[in-house]
Structure formats: C-alpha cells, structure tokens
Amino acid sequence: MSNKSEKIKVKELLIKRDLEEIRNWADNNRNPQRVLLSLAYDTEELVMWRAVEAVGRVAAMWTKNNLKKIRNLIRQQLWLMNDESGGLGWHSPEIIGEILVNVPGLINEYAPLFLSYLDEEPFERGSHLAVYRVASVDPKPFAGRVDELAKSLNRSDKYICAYTLLALGEIDLSRLKKAGERFGTDTEKIRIYNFETGLMETTDLSKVVGKLLDKEKTSINAV
C-alpha cells in the first residue's frame, strides 16, 4: 500500500474513531507513528485531535517491548520544539502529553519539561493542555510548581486559561476559589477536544470553573 493510500485509510479510521482497528493496523506496521504524526497536522480539527490521541494509544503498545522507541519518539518531538529545528512541532506538546498519559512510567522523566514551554510560542496552548492531561494521571510532578502554573490564569488566551483551570483542578483544587469569582461570568465560547467522548466540545470558562468547583464540593463532602 502506498503512503498516500495508507494515510487515507488511517484518516478514515480516525474519522470513525475506531481505536481498536487503529491498534490492529499499527501492530502490522513497522513505523505507524509516521502516518499518525502527519495526520496530527491535518486541516480537519477532529482528525488532528484523534491522531494526537492515537499516537498515545500506539505508544502504549510498545511499553513492554520497546521503551527505547517511545523515548526516541518523545525526543524527536522535543527536538521539533527547539530553535534548531525551526520550531516546526506545533503540536508536539499535545503529542508528548498523550504519550505520557498512556505510558505513565515515563511521566517523572519528561512531564516537568512542559513547564519550560508555558510561555513559549507556539507551544503555550499545547503545553498547558499537556500539563492537564498528564496531571489527570499523576499530578505529583507539578505539585511544587502550582504558583508558576497559576500565573497563566492572567493570560488573555481563553484556551490557556481553560487548560490551566483544568490542570489546577487535578493538582490543587483549593486554588480555584478565586478563579470562580474571576471567570464565573466569562461566557466567551471555546472549542476543546474531549478525550473521553472523542468529540469537540463547545464550552466557556464559566462552565469549566463551575464544574471544577462542583468537583471540589463533592470531594470535601466525601471526606
């Protein structure tokens, strides 16, 4: 099968979000990450996000037998974020984040690096999202850096604020009380990918912080 035909086939699987069939396809390909990484820059928003998601799922398949391959993939993405490469890895933080979500044994090794890119274009949104996604699995690597992360709530970018709120919701819920007062009336719409449903979700900062404050109340009542 030609590279073009294979890419079309995988894109169709991503459109269906057939993760099981994607795993089967990846299991029979020597370098499945090449196709998925190219689709992580697809012009169709939903395809792009599902490709990012799929990279993580494929990396999980290599955990037992090829941890070196996973590390090489992460290092490749980090290289694409530096000046020497021209900063071409616009979605590298999201990709690395999903790899770590699916291969948590590497979280301590690589997760703290995201904090170095919180203020670096064009990686700000992706780095904040990656912190949230990784913290949902293991918040400990970020526990001592909450003040640094919370500064991002002062940013004008609604996506950065949303991902920061979600990250704080995983790391330190107590930091959200003031955020509730600040963002409780912010209804400007944003579209974010829901990794649970595999769909784009229209929301706003008031809804994001509202759900997190409800989560805090639930956790307090459960004690």
C-alpha positions in Angstrom: 0.0 0.0 0.0 1.4 3.4 -0.9 2.0 6.1 1.7 -0.9 8.1 0.4 -3.3 5.2 0.4 -2.3 4.2 3.9 -2.8 7.8 5.1 -6.3 7.8 3.6 -7.1 4.5 5.3 -5.9 5.7 8.7 -7.7 9.0 8.3 -10.9 7.1 7.7 -10.3 5.1 10.9 -9.7 8.3 12.8 -13.0 9.8 11.5 -14.7 6.7 12.8 -12.6 6.8 16.0 -12.0 3.1 15.6 -9.2 2.9 18.1 -9.2 -0.9 18.1 -8.7 -1.1 14.4 -6.0 1.6 14.6 -4.2 -0.6 17.1 -4.5 -3.6 14.8 -3.2 -1.5 11.9 -0.3 -0.2 14.0 0.6 -3.7 15.1 1.1 -4.7 11.5 3.2 -1.7 10.5 6.9 -1.0 11.2 6.6 2.7 11.8 2.9 3.6 12.3 3.8 6.8 14.1 4.9 8.4 10.8 1.3 8.3 9.4 -0.3 9.4 12.7 2.2 12.2 13.2 1.5 13.6 9.7 -2.3 13.4 10.5 -1.7 15.3 13.7 -1.3 18.3 11.5 -4.4 17.6 9.4 -6.6 20.6 8.5 -9.7 18.8 9.8 -9.7 19.7 13.5 -11.3 16.4 14.7 -8.9 14.3 12.7 -6.0 16.2 14.1 -7.0 15.6 17.7 -7.8 12.0 17.2 -4.4 11.5 15.5 -2.8 13.0 18.6 -4.8 10.7 20.8 -3.9 7.7 18.6 -0.2 8.3 18.9 -0.5 7.9 22.7 -2.5 4.7 22.2 0.1 3.2 19.8 2.9 4.2 22.2 1.2 2.2 24.9 1.5 -0.9 22.7 5.3 -0.6 22.8 5.6 -0.3 26.6 6.6 -3.9 27.3 9.0 -4.5 24.5 10.2 -1.2 23.1 10.5 1.6 25.7 13.5 2.9 23.8 11.3 3.5 20.8 8.9 5.6 22.9 11.8 7.6 24.3 13.1 8.3 20.8 9.7 9.4 19.7 9.4 11.8 22.6 12.9 13.2 22.0 12.1 13.7 18.3 9.1 15.7 19.3 11.2 17.8 21.8 13.7 18.4 19.0 10.9 19.7 16.8 10.2 22.3 19.5 13.6 23.8 19.6 15.0 26.7 17.5 17.4 24.5 15.6 14.5 22.6 14.0 12.7 25.8 13.3 10.1 25.1 15.9 8.0 23.0 13.5 6.5 20.8 16.1 3.4 23.0 16.8 1.5 20.0 18.3 4.5 18.3 19.9 3.4 19.2 23.5 0.0 17.6 22.9 1.6 14.5 21.3 4.1 14.1 24.1 1.3 14.6 26.7 -0.8 11.8 25.2 2.3 9.5 25.1 2.8 10.1 28.8 -0.9 9.6 29.6 -0.6 6.2 28.0 2.9 5.4 29.2 2.8 6.7 32.8 6.2 5.1 33.7 7.8 8.0 31.8 5.9 10.8 33.4 8.5 11.7 36.1 11.2 11.8 33.4 9.5 14.1 30.9 6.5 15.8 32.4 8.3 18.7 34.2 9.6 19.8 30.8 6.2 21.1 29.8 6.6 23.9 32.3 9.5 25.3 30.3 7.2 25.9 27.4 4.2 27.6 29.1 5.3 31.0 27.8 6.9 30.0 24.5 5.2 30.4 21.2 3.7 28.5 19.5 3.6 25.9 22.3 1.7 27.7 25.0 -1.7 26.1 24.5 -0.4 22.6 23.9 1.9 22.7 26.9 -0.9 23.8 29.2 -3.1 21.1 27.8 -0.3 18.5 28.3 0.1 19.5 31.9 -3.6 19.0 32.5 -3.7 15.6 30.7 -0.6 14.3 32.5 -1.8 15.6 35.9 -5.1 13.7 35.4 -2.9 10.6 35.6 -0.3 11.7 38.1 -0.3 15.3 39.5 2.8 14.8 41.7 5.4 16.1 39.1 3.6 19.5 39.1 2.7 19.8 42.8 5.6 22.1 43.7 5.1 24.3 40.7 1.4 25.4 41.2 2.3 29.1 41.7 4.1 29.1 38.4 1.2 27.4 36.6 -1.4 29.6 38.2 0.2 32.7 36.7 -1.3 31.5 33.4 -4.8 32.5 34.6 -3.7 36.1 33.9 -3.4 35.3 30.2 -5.8 36.8 27.6 -5.9 33.5 25.7 -9.2 31.7 26.8 -7.8 28.3 25.8 -4.7 28.7 28.0 -7.0 29.8 30.9 -9.3 26.8 30.4 -6.4 24.3 30.3 -4.8 25.9 33.3 -8.1 25.7 35.3 -8.4 22.0 34.3 -4.8 21.4 35.3 -5.3 23.1 38.7 -8.4 21.0 39.1 -6.2 17.9 39.0 -3.2 19.3 41.0 -4.7 21.6 43.7 -8.5 22.2 43.8 -8.1 24.8 46.6 -6.6 27.2 44.1 -9.9 27.5 42.2 -11.9 29.6 44.7 -10.7 32.9 43.4 -10.8 31.7 39.9 -14.6 31.1 40.4 -15.1 34.8 41.2 -12.9 35.8 38.2 -14.2 33.5 35.5 -17.7 32.8 36.7 -19.3 35.2 34.2 -16.9 34.6 31.3 -19.1 33.1 28.6 -16.9 33.6 25.5 -17.2 30.3 23.6 -14.2 28.0 23.0 -14.0 24.5 21.4 -11.9 21.9 23.1 -11.4 18.2 22.4 -13.0 15.8 24.9 -10.7 12.8 25.2 -13.4 10.8 26.9 -16.0 11.2 24.1 -13.6 11.8 21.2 -15.7 14.9 20.2 -15.2 18.6 20.0 -17.0 20.3 22.9 -18.2 23.9 22.9 -17.8 25.4 26.4 -16.6 28.6 28.2 -14.6 29.5 31.2 -17.6 29.9 33.4 -18.7 26.3 32.7 -15.2 25.0 33.1 -14.7 26.6 36.5 -18.2 25.8 37.6 -17.7 22.1 37.0 -14.4 22.2 38.9 -15.9 24.0 41.9 -18.7 21.3 42.0 -15.9 18.7 42.0 -14.2 20.4 44.9 -17.5 20.5 46.9 -18.0 16.8 46.2 -14.5 15.9 47.3 -15.0 18.0 50.5 -18.3 16.4 51.3 -16.8 12.9 50.8 -14.2 13.5 53.5 
